[in-house]
Amino acid sequence: MAIENEDRPSDSPYIERVYRSEGVAAVTRMHSVANSNWELVVWEDCGRVHVAIRGPETKPTTVEVTPEASWFGIIFAHGAAMPHLPVLRLVDLAVPTPHVTSDTLVMRGEEWELPSFDNAEDFVNRLVRASILVRDPLVTDVVAGDDAPRLSARSVQRRVVAATGLTQGAIRQIERARQAAVLLGEGVAPLDVVHRLGYYDQPHLARSLIRFMGRTATDLQHPNPDEPLSLLYKSSR
């Protein structure tokens, strides 16, 4: 039996997705795949609440899962960032938030009510009003595939890296591999995935899946329920 997941999109320009999960007795490990977005994660384990800021992940990892644990996350949109905690320093890292209680957390020295799956947008709006969370709309548009008027490619790249911690090329590669994994999990044939997503050929697809998903096409078509993948979803882009 896999980890029980629920996720939803958001109408906030600062949020890519919101999710919540619960561990189950049969699962003790989760395979975390590459992800180009950063997120805030709140989880409860053995009666204690924890909070962390988790940066973009450029490689797959395996993490231990406690069956009794439950967790909730806000995945932030490309272009959203916290100036006091640069995303570039968070790549492949998770930074615990200090002074967490069952109801509150401390961020930038201020106490905040813990967010939930249902009020994530309200929490984010409060962070925006306090200037803790900002957004570069140009980065959002460029990552989505739009052109950046009147700016050099070098200037655009600097802004993308500053806001996301990754280059445009790295984001494209990670997102393409994630979409390939979704399609394969839906039963789409590898050769069709190659054509749909613009891979050169099946070996190119295979290398991308191993690098970013840590799985082969066959693994993704026939997943191991004892080691489920972290959240995968169809991108709105």
N, C-alpha and C positions, 0 to 999 in steps of 0.2 A: 504494500500500500504506500502511495507517494505522500509527500507532505501536502497538507491541505492549504491551497492558495486561493486567494480572492484578490482581484485587482481591477482598477478602473482608470479611465483617462480623466483629465481635468480640464476645465475651461480657463484655468489660470495660465497666463503666459510664462509663469515662473516654474510650472510643474509639468513634467513629462507624464508621470503616472504615480498612482498611490496603490499600495498593496498591503495585505496582511496575511499571515501564515500561522499555522499551528503544527507542531511536531506530532508525529504518531509513533506508537511503540515500535513498529517494525523498522523505522529509519533512524540510524545513528550518524549518518554522514550525508552531506549535500555537496554536489559538484557545482561550484560557483564559476560561471563562464564570464568571459570578458564583457565589459560594459563601458561605453564611452561617457556615461553620465555619472555624476556624483549624487549621493543621497544622504538623508538623515534617517537613521534606524533606531527604533525604540523596541526593546525586547524585555520580556519578563522570564526569569529562570529561577526556580526554587524560591519563589516569593520575593525576589529582588528585581528591581527595575534598572535597566542599563540604557544608555543613549550613546551613540557614536556618529560621527561624520565619516562616511565611507567614500573615498575618492574613486575616480575612474579606475577600472581594472583592465590592464592590457594583456592579461594571460589568465588561463583557468587555474583554479585552486580547489582543493578539497577541504571542507570545514566540518568540524564535529557538530552534531545537532543533538540537543537533549530532548527526548520525547515529550517531556512536560512543558517545554518552552513554547512561547508564542511571541510573535514579533510583527512590527508594523513599520512601513517605510514610506518616505516621500522621495521620489526620484525627481531631481531637478532638471529642468529643460536646459539644453545647450544655450549658453549665454547668461544664465543666472549664476551668481557667485556671491561669496561673502568676503568683502575686502579684508577683514581682519584674519581670515583663514584662507589664503590663496590656494586655489584648486591645484596649481602646479606642484605644490608641496605635498599634495594628498594622493598623487597617482600611485596605485597599488598599495595604499595604506588605509588604515582606519584609525581615527583619533577619538578616544573616549571623551565624553563630556563630563566634567567634574560636577560634584554636588548635586546628584540626582536623587529625588525622593519618589514616592509613589505618585505624586501629583505634579512635581515641578522639575525643571532643569535650569542650569545656569549657562547663559551664552553671552559672551563678551562682557562678563561681569554682572549681568542682569538676570534676575529670576523670571522664568516664563512658565506658564501652565503647559504641561505636557500635551502635545497634539495627539489626535486620534485619527483613525481611518475616515471618520465622518466629518471632522472639522479641520482637515489639513489645510484647506484654502484659507480659513480664518486665521490659522496660525501663521501661514506664510504672509498674509496681508499685514499682520502686525509686525512681522520682521521687516517688511518693505517700508512701512511707515516709520520704523525706527532706524532706517538706513543700514540695518544689519545685512539685508539681502538686496542686491542690486541686479540689474540686467542690462546687457549690451544688445539691443535689438539687431544691430548689424550682424553680430555673431549668430544669433538665432536664424536670421535670413540666409546667411552664407552657408551654414551647415545644412540648411534645408534645400540648398541648391540654387538660391537666387544670386544674382550678380551684385557686387559691391560697387556702386557708382563713385567715380572720382577718387578712388583709393588705389594705391599700388598693391600688387600681390603680396609684397613684403609687409606692408602695413596691415593688411587684412590678416595675414598669418600671425603676426604678433598679437593682434586682438583676439584671435581664436585661441591661441595658446594661453594667453592670460586669463581668459574666461573659462576655458574647459580643461586646461592642463595638457591637452593633446594637440597635435597638428591636424589639419583638415584631412590629410591622407590617412592618418591613424584612425580618425573617427569613421571615415568612409569604409575602411577595411573591417573594422570591428562591427559596424552596423550591417554591412553586407553579410558577414559570417553569421550574425544573429538572425537575420532574415532567412538565410539559407537553412539554418537549423529549424526555424519555424516551419518552412515549407517541407522539409524532409520529414518532420514530425507529423505533418498533415498527409503524408503519403505521396508527395510529389517525387517523381523519379529524379535521381541525381543529374542526368543529362538535361532534363527540363529546367532544373535549378540553375545549371550552368548558363543556359540560354536566357533565362528570365533576368538573372542578376549580373550578367556581363562578365562571367569568369572566362578565361581563355579556353580552358578545357577541364575535363574531370580531374586530372592531377592537380591543377591549380586550385580547384574547389577543395580537394582533399587536403592540401597543405594548409589552406586557410582554416578549415574546420579543426584540424589538429592544433594549429597555433592558437586560435582564439576560443574554441569550444572544448578542446581536449578530448574530442570524440570523432569517430569516423562517421561517414554517411550511414553505414549499416547500424552503428550504435544509436544514432539519432532516430532512425526508423523503427528500431526495436529497443527502446530505453530500458535501463535497469531500474526497476522500482525500488531496489534497496539503496540506490544512490542517485536520487533525483537531481535534475538540473535546477539551478536558480532561475528566477523569473525570466521567461521569454514571452514576447508579445509582438503582435504586428505593429510596426511603426506607422504613425499617421502621415509620415513624409512620403 
